Amino acid sequence: MKRLTFYASIAASLAVLAGPADAKGRSGGILPGATAKDPLNIDAGKLDYFDQEQKLIYSGSVIVTNGPSTLKASRITIFLEGKGVASGATSNDRVKHIEADGPVTLVSKDQIGTGDHGSYDKAENKVFLSGNVTLTQGDNIVKGDRLVYDVTSGVASIQGGGAQGGRVRSTFLPGSAKQ
């Protein structure tokens, strides 16, 4: 019976990874550009599930696809809210935070972001990349130390630092906007 309960817990937790439900019961994606209708696929060498902490750790060349977006990392930790000792038992588990250890690559439509570390915070609805950040779109390149992408507004901000000597470096090539 204990084994069945474990499998039921992990199945319920995995079912919520499509994101939080809206007022009509639809769920959104966990990667930028993903919608409620987009499937979530996670491919990894290993999955460790921690029921008490309500967290899942995928490791070993992790590849997450959700709609038009793909996230690659060496390890991804997904924190769920809801069921747990501190918050009381509930069947309404949800993704609240994701940490990705790198190298991290996030591909969304025609943009590619890379960095040493990545995270997604549901409360802020923002994606963060940090450490040796590069954002490319076609032949255009922007480099910095930290990228913050607001999923709600679609606004990205890059700060300098690290290998760029405290500066943001950009290269825009003529004609690349046509691509």
C-alpha positions in Angstrom: 0.0 0.0 0.0 2.9 2.4 0.8 4.3 1.9 -2.7 1.0 2.6 -4.3 0.7 5.8 -2.3 4.2 6.9 -3.4 3.3 6.3 -7.0 0.0 8.2 -6.7 1.8 11.1 -5.0 4.4 11.4 -7.8 1.8 11.0 -10.5 -0.3 13.8 -9.0 2.8 16.0 -8.6 3.9 15.4 -12.2 0.3 16.2 -13.4 0.6 19.8 -12.1 3.7 20.6 -14.0 1.7 22.1 -16.9 1.3 25.1 -14.6 -1.4 26.9 -12.6 -5.0 26.6 -13.6 -6.9 29.7 -14.6 -10.5 30.6 -13.6 -11.8 28.2 -16.3 -9.6 25.3 -15.1 -7.1 25.6 -17.9 -3.4 25.5 -17.1 -0.6 27.5 -18.6 2.9 26.5 -19.6 6.0 26.7 -17.5 8.2 28.1 -20.3 7.9 31.4 -22.0 5.5 31.3 -25.0 3.8 28.1 -23.9 0.0 28.0 -23.6 -2.5 25.8 -21.8 -2.8 23.5 -24.8 0.9 22.8 -25.2 2.2 19.5 -23.9 5.0 19.4 -21.3 7.8 16.9 -22.0 10.8 16.4 -19.7 13.6 14.1 -20.7 16.4 13.4 -18.2 18.8 10.7 -17.0 17.2 10.6 -13.5 14.2 11.9 -11.5 14.3 12.2 -7.7 10.9 13.0 -6.0 10.8 14.3 -2.5 7.2 14.1 -1.2 7.8 15.8 2.1 9.5 18.8 0.5 7.2 18.7 -2.6 10.1 19.0 -5.0 11.3 17.1 -8.0 14.9 17.0 -9.2 15.7 16.0 -12.8 19.3 15.4 -13.6 21.5 14.2 -16.4 21.2 16.3 -19.6 17.7 17.5 -18.9 15.6 18.7 -21.8 12.2 20.3 -21.2 9.9 21.1 -24.1 6.7 23.1 -23.6 5.0 24.5 -26.6 7.4 26.5 -28.8 10.1 26.6 -26.1 12.9 24.3 -25.0 15.0 24.4 -21.8 18.3 22.5 -21.5 20.2 22.1 -18.3 22.4 19.7 -16.4 19.9 19.7 -13.5 16.4 21.1 -12.9 14.7 21.4 -9.5 10.9 22.0 -9.5 9.4 23.2 -6.2 5.6 22.7 -5.7 3.3 24.6 -3.5 0.3 23.1 -1.8 0.8 19.7 -0.1 3.4 19.7 2.6 3.9 19.7 6.3 4.0 23.5 6.7 1.1 24.3 4.4 -1.1 21.4 5.3 -2.3 18.6 3.0 -4.1 19.7 -0.1 -4.8 18.2 -3.5 -4.1 21.6 -5.2 -0.3 21.2 -5.7 1.3 23.7 -8.2 4.7 24.7 -9.5 5.9 27.7 -7.6 9.6 27.9 -8.5 12.1 26.2 -10.9 15.9 26.3 -10.6 18.1 25.2 -13.5 21.8 24.5 -13.1 23.9 24.9 -16.1 25.0 25.4 -18.5 21.4 26.5 -19.2 20.0 27.1 -22.7 16.5 28.5 -23.2 15.1 28.6 -26.8 11.8 30.4 -27.3 10.7 31.0 -30.9 13.6 32.8 -32.6 15.5 33.8 -29.4 18.2 31.8 -27.6 19.3 32.7 -24.1 22.2 31.0 -22.4 23.7 31.3 -18.9 25.3 29.5 -16.0 22.1 29.3 -14.0 18.4 29.9 -14.7 15.2 30.1 -12.7 11.5 30.8 -13.0 9.4 32.4 -10.2 5.7 32.0 -10.5 4.8 34.7 -8.0 6.8 37.3 -10.1 6.1 35.5 -13.4 9.7 36.1 -14.4 12.5 34.0 -15.9 16.0 34.8 -14.8 19.4 33.8 -16.4 22.6 34.6 -14.6 26.3 34.2 -15.2 27.8 34.7 -18.7 24.4 35.5 -20.2 24.1 35.6 -24.0 20.8 36.5 -25.8 20.8 35.9 -29.5 18.1 36.6 -32.2 19.3 35.8 -35.7 22.8 37.3 -36.0 22.1 39.9 -33.2 23.9 39.2 -29.9 23.6 40.8 -26.5 25.9 39.7 -23.6 25.7 40.5 -19.9 25.7 38.9 -16.5 22.0 38.8 -15.7 18.8 38.6 -17.8 15.3 39.1 -16.4 12.4 38.3 -18.7 8.9 39.3 -17.5 6.6 36.7 -19.0 3.5 38.9 -18.5 4.8 42.0 -20.3 7.3 40.3 -22.6 10.0 42.8 -21.5 13.6 41.6 -21.2 16.3 43.4 -19.2 20.0 42.6 -19.3 22.5 43.9 -16.7 26.3 43.9 -17.1 28.9 42.5 -14.9 31.1 39.4 -14.8 33.1 38.6 -17.9 31.8 41.8 -19.7 33.7 44.1 -17.2 30.4 45.4 -15.8 29.0 46.4 -19.1 26.3 45.0 -21.5 27.8 44.3 -24.9 25.5 44.3 -28.0 26.2 43.5 -31.7 23.5 44.2 -34.2 24.1 43.4 -37.9 22.4 45.3 -40.7 19.8 43.2 -42.5 19.3 40.7 -39.7 15.9 42.2 -38.9 14.6 40.7 -42.2 15.4 37.1 -40.9 
